[in-house]
Amino acid sequence: MKILGIDPGTAKLGYGLIDYNDTNKKVKMLKYGCLTTPSGMPAANRLHQLYRELCAIIKKEKPDKMAVEELFFFKNLKTAIKVAEARGVILLAGRENKIEISEHTPLEVKQAVVGYGRADKSQIQKMVKVLLCLDKIPQPDDAADALAVALTSAYTKNLI
């Protein structure tokens, strides 16, 4: 089963694609990266660009499931609104492409990947490297976070 994990954002949207074998519980990293938009671009254009590029990835890679990190806690309302808008575009892209979608809080990601709900970002990234048998931690951070979201979906199985 191919699972596309998404770490939402408008400036940088991280994505990570894994293959999860439910029979032997093995995971394999297939692809990861970031979609970026220019800071000076109008918000509607940025969201449209993210939508088009995400749909292109979905059409090319044909994931069975999509896992998206939920917006759970924010320090800056302006940033939270932008991330929420990106999440809307992400969910729309998944639904339009008829992909099963699961949503996971940062706490769920930490617990599924590290086993500890208060794990920090570096602990999560190190475990992504270990769980996927990678030589190094995926860069940029947004891509590593997206892989963690995909792993969470595979491990928790609370897909809708």
NORKA-V696707 format. One line per field, one symbol per residue. phi: phi as a letter, one per 20 degrees, with the letter a starting at -180 (. if undefined). psi: psi as a letter, one per 40 degrees, with the letter a starting at -180 (. if undefined). Layout:
BEGIN
phi: ???
psi: ???
END
This chain:
BEGIN
phi: .eceecdfrefcdecbdcddeffdmeccfdabrceccffefggffffffgffffffffffelfeccdcffedbbdcgfffffffffgfffffgfffeldfccccfgffffffednbfdfegffffffggffelefbfgcfgffffffffffgfffeleee
psi: hhhhihhiiddhhiihhihhhddefiihhdiiaihiihdehidddddddddddddddddddfidihhhhihdhidhddddddddddddddddddddefhhhihhidddddddddehefiidddddddddddefidihhiiddddddddddddddddffi.
END
